[in-house]
Structures are given as structure tokens and as C-alpha cells.
Amino acid sequence: MIDHIVYPAPGALTETGLDPTLDLEAGIARLRREHNAVILAHYYQDAEIQDLADFVGDSLDLSRRAAATDADVILFCGVRFMAEVAKILNPTRTVLLPDAEAGCSLETSCPPGAFREFREAHPNHVALTYINCSAEVKALSDIIVTSSNAETIIRQLPQDQPILFAPDRHLGAYLNRKTGRDMLLWPGTCIVHEQFSERELVRLKAHHPDARIAAHPECPEAILNHADHVGSTSSLIRFVEDEPAKTFIIATEPGILHEMKKRAPHKEFLPAPGMDEGCSCAICPFMALNTMEKLYLALANLAPAVEIPEALRQAALQPIERMLEMSPLPEPAKLRATG
């Protein structure tokens, strides 16, 4: 994997150098104003990060927000491929990532060299690629998709057009079932969504027979077969808001429960269980790397920052722009007051 990160300069402020009495939230607000920064956060981030962000959303929401911002600095609280998308869309702005090690198992499952060989072996296929991939893989793709818009985009392609889909095989298989297509699937998976246990899910459902199950399509088919609703993070939130049930079992990263509880405080949300009773294996270890301290340091140091060579950026921009052109406008991402 090629590293597109500019790290803090020698002598930059570090966590060990932080004043232990510092009010991090106030400090972040001050630096945000000084740098004309916007803070974007994914629903999988910790609650305190979601609460101070200007916009909270899923990958499609945040891609649109990144494309539309007039801020000088974008602090992207998510993982590396998300910050790369923001930089691809905003080459003249500074794009920060709180922790440079916040990667993605789907991204690493699809190395650019191997993906290039995969494409070359199937020259008649359109490369439909999930946004959870590197800038290099995006540059080798025809259209980028998210879990919010993938089905809509597939249905716009001719029925006789062969498609290859990467890197998530579970999402690809779900889309094949939904659309009746026979896309050729790359064998990648998400380490978080792979961890849910069908046996434990059935057991939890037995204890809560009136609960509705909502699942992200990155889950294996065995989990999706039990779901009352399958969709992107934004779709799952709308489902629990609109559905009259009072209890929900949620099969995705549990950071999303914070937004669900805010929107439907009178309802109960249970995280879907993992393979072992009481395990926290559904927590994304990469999303969890971002902390309030690292947000403050990123704004103080203006690093780690994402930088992408212009030729690569231009090549990766084309399939992202095709995605945005082919996607219906989503519901607005949640706006936070910046103080």
C-alpha cells in the first residue's frame, strides 16, 4: 500500500506534550475557527467525536459534504480511504486524518497490483468498486459506489453489461441477489462484519422476540437472512426511526447506536453479538484509533495530512464523479453547531 500521508514535523506537539488540564472540546473549537476547518465524522466514530462534528454521515453523505465544502481545512474523522476521497475532491484544501494508521481491512484486501491483473483478465467488464479501497484502486475503476447507492447505479447499467465488483464479496453477493446480476466478485471482506455470529443472533432474538433486526450488507448472507432491513448506515438509521417497533438488534459497527439513540430515544438498541459471548469484536479497530486528543493534535499540527500525486488524483476523481452523477441526492447529513 502506498502511503499518501504527510506526518507531523519533528518537534510537533504530541500527546505526551498536551496539558492534562486542557479542555479538548474548547481547544478543538478554537483551532477549527482559526483554520476555517470543517470536521466530518462517520457514524462509526466515538460518540464524543460525532457530537462535535459539523457533519455526521455515511460514506456517500460525507463524500458530498467534502465536495461542497468551502472550508480551508477538512478534518476527516473516519479512516484513510475516506480522507483520500476528500482530498481527491478538494486538491487545494488541507485534508487531515486524526490517526494516520486508521486503515480499512477491505482496502488492504485489494492491493492495486492484484486488482490491475484482475481487471486485465476481464477486459469486457465494467469495474464497479466499493468506496472502501485505496486511491490506486479507484484510479483503476470505472465507477465508485457506496452501500447507499450501489443498487441504484447497477440498475442504470445495461443488463447485458458484465460487471466485476470489488472488494467486498458479501456486499457484492447481496447486490447480485437484489438486482439479479451475476457480477464477478473480488474475495475481500470486512473484519468487523465477518465477526457476527448467526447462532448468537438467533439466541438474542429468542430473548427479544419482538425485536427487529437491521443489518449492513457487508455482513455475511447468514446474518442478512435474519434481517428485517438491510441497508447502509444512513438507511439503518432511517429504518429504526420510521419502524414502529420498540427494540432493534443492529448488525453493524456499534458506533451507529449513538445516532440511533439520539433520533429515537424511546427505543432500545442492542448490538448484534459476535462469535464469543460478550466479545467486542464488532468494534472497528481502525475507527477506534481516532480520539479527541488526536483531533486536537491534527488541528494544532495541521498533520497527519493527505497528499495525493496529481496524476493519480485525476485518475481516481473520474470514477468518483461518475458515482456522484449517477446517485440520487441523499437526505442531508446531520448538521452540528460549531459554536
C-alpha positions, 0 to 999 in steps of 0.5 A: 500500500502506498502511503499518501500521508504527510506526518507531523514535523519533528518537534510537533506537539504530541500527546505526551506534550498536551496539558492534562488540564486542557479542555479538548472540546474548547481547544478543538473549537478554537483551532477549527475557527482559526483554520476555517476547518470543517470536521466530518465524522462517520457514524462509526466514530466515538460518540464524543467525536460525532457530537462535535462534528459539523457533519455526521454521515455515511460514506456517500453523505460525507463524500458530498459534504467534502465536495461542497465544502468551502472550508480551508481545512477538512478534518476527516474523522473516519479512516484513510480511504475516506480522507483520500476521497476528500482530498481527491475532491478538494486538491487545494484544501488541507485534508487531515486524518486524526490517526494516520494508521486508521486503515480499512481491512477491505482496502488492504484486501485489494492491493492495486497490483492484484486488482490491475491483473484482475481487471486485465483478465476481464477486459469486457467488464465494467469495474464497479468498486466499493468506496472502501479501497485505496486511491490506486484502486479507484484510479483503476475503476470505472465507477465508485459506489457506496452501500447507499447507492450501489443498487441504484447505479447497477440498475442504470447499467445495461443488463447485458453489461458484465460487471466485476465488483470489488472488494467486498464479496458479501456486499457484492453477493447481496447486490447480485441477489437484489438486482439479479446480476451475476457480477464477478466478485473480488474475495475481500471482506470486512473484519468487523462484519465477518465477526457476527455470529448467526447462532448468537443472533438467533439466541438474542432474538429468542430473548427479544422476540419482538425485536427487529433486526437491521443489518449492513450488507457487508455482513455475511448472507447468514446474518442478512437472512435474519434481517428485517432491513438491510441497508447502509448506515444512513438507511439503518438509521432511517429504518429504526426511526420510521419502524414502529417497533420498540427494540432493534438488534443492529448488525453493524459497527456499534458506533451507529447506536449513538445516532440511533439513540439520539433520533429515537430515544424511546427505543432500545438498541442492542448490538448484534453479538459476535462469535464469543459471548460478550466479545467486542469484536464488532468494534472497528479497530481502525475507527477506534484509533481516532480520539479527541486528543488526536483531533486536537493534535491534527488541528494544532499540527495541521498533520497527519495530512493527505497528499495525493500525486496529481496524476493519480488524483485525476485518475481516481476523481473520474470514477468518483464523479461518475458515482456522484452523477449517477446517485440520487441526492441523499437526505442531508447529513446531520448538521452540528453547531460549531459554536 
